[in-house]
Amino acid sequence: MKLLPTVAALTLLAATGVAHAADPNLARNLAATCANCHGTNGKAVKGAGMDELAGMEKAKTLQKLADFKSGAKPASIMHQISKGYTDEQLDLIATYFAAQK
């Protein structure tokens, strides 16, 4: 009987992982949170003073996000926002923006 709760918990964890992997829109949905400042699909409004994320090299985006997350790069809000994502989620976001034109 003690095995049943363990099996149930493992099954739930496995199903959660599959649900994340199966969502073809996960990267887009995560990147959508950036639209308020960086524009829809990372296409910043000209003259707004925000970086355009669309088409930015993935490695460059990841480095900027890591710098915000660690506090190495000062920011008004990005240091807080970046801490709300896992490294895997940040990778998805950077991949998404790199693919935008």
Phi, psi and omega in degrees: 000330179291339181286330183301312179297323179294315179297317180298317180295316179295322178296318179296316178297318179296319180294324178295317178296320179293321180298318178294315183292331184277349183277105182290346182256009184301313181298315179298317181294320177294318181292337181298335179292345181275348188297327182304322182256322189258004177087159179300130182056026177080011180266095186294150175288129180302135178081001182279345179083011179254148176295140172276121182270335181299124178082358178292139180304133184305314182298322179293316178297315180298321180295317178299315180297319178295320179295320176296313184298321181279344183092002180292332179249119180292148181203161177278325182218336185300330179296328178280317182298314184297330179289345180278358181242148173284166176299325179294320178293319177297324177296318177298316180297313180297321177296318180299310183293326178297330181278346181281145180241000000 
